Amino acid sequence: MGEKRRVALLGMDTNFDRSSGYGVPSYMYELAHNFRKLAPRAGFDVSVEAYKRTESEFSDFMGMALGSRTRDYRGFDIVHNLDVKPIYPANRGKALFVATAHDYQPLLAPELDADMQNSLMARIRLHMQIRYSLKLTLKADYIIARSTLTKNDAAHLGFDRKRIFVVGGAVDDRYRKPVPQKEKKKDFVVGYIGAFRTRKNVSFAIDAFNKVNDNEIRFDLWGKPAYEYEMLRQAAINQNISFKGFAPEEKLVQIYDSFDAFVLPSLYEGLCLPIFEAQARGLPVIICSEGKIPEETRKYCLEAESPHEMAMIIEHLKKNGYDEKQRKKAMTYARSLTWEQTAKDTLAVYKKILS
């Protein structure tokens, strides 16, 4: 066997820690974790070359923006930025720069970030970190997009389509556990888990819930009380709507299993793992048909053109149940998405671009 090709994984150090959160940190942790076993077999020596978090977000920004341009990466074959951080490895010699693109919504639909500009620090973070970081991905030699939608968005922003590879996300193993037999109960529970951001379009769901007159249908919304939370709470005139608070990571499976249906009316998603997680637990998922959600994510979703149609879908599910054939298709597909396969597909991209 020849000498292994060296790969540096870049990002904030805390984002490689499983306890640091959901979404991008989960992707970073799982990729690095699976590489420990898979990379040597594939002929790669992969190391995490992380940037340390400080007490100041501004210091973090400057440390990564300036430090990544001076840190020496010339001993590597590939330098891969997994994070949404202002990292541009300028001093890399012949090493290829690969960037993971999670989504380009802040650049292509900035109006959906209006709720992030309610303070000076939030505006600085949005402009100096998030949008600047996304623009830096377009300076990479290759992009790994988390979905076909993100690939198309990168091409729309001028990046060479031939240098974009799609490697999606995965469902954590805990969502593949057997789904417990639900006890017969009077209430039919429709759930939402996520942020109360403008882009999540939760007002669409609230409007739909307000149109449902069946007192046996309950609506549980989980998420931090931030962004549009107070406005949404005041708009929820149906007494069966409950705001449950933050959903702890360790209780997510239990929360999904408390639902009979799941709604995610988002206007823009780079991938949207909660849809797959809900489907892996056997739930019907209802989305807003106008939302920009990748084809591979929405393929087994029920789509509503209006809050009125969403209300009708909910009432139909309560009365007639979820089509078993559709449920099995969605569940099998969602459960087939593993982090091990994501890591294998990423290594395959490395091999392809180095060849």
Buried (B, 14 or more C-beta within 10 A) or exposed (E): EEEBBBBBBBBBEBBBEEEBEBBBBBBBBBBBBBBEEBBEEBBBBBEBBBBEBEEEBEEBBBBBBEBBEEBEBEEBBBBBBBBBBBBBBEEBEEBBBBBBBBBBBBBBBBEBBEBBBEEEEEEBBBBBBBBBBBBBBBEBBBBBBBBBBBBBBBBEBEBEEEBBBBBBBBBBEEBBEEBEEEEEEEEBBBBBBBBBBBBBBBBBBBBBBBBBEEEEBBBBBBBEEEBBBEBBBEBBEBEBBEBBEEBEEEEBBEBBBBBBBBBBBBBBBBBBBBBBBBBBBBBBBBBBBBBBBBEBBBEBBBBBEBBEBBBBBBBEBBEEEBEEEEBEBBBEBBBEBBBBBBBBBBBEBBEEBEE
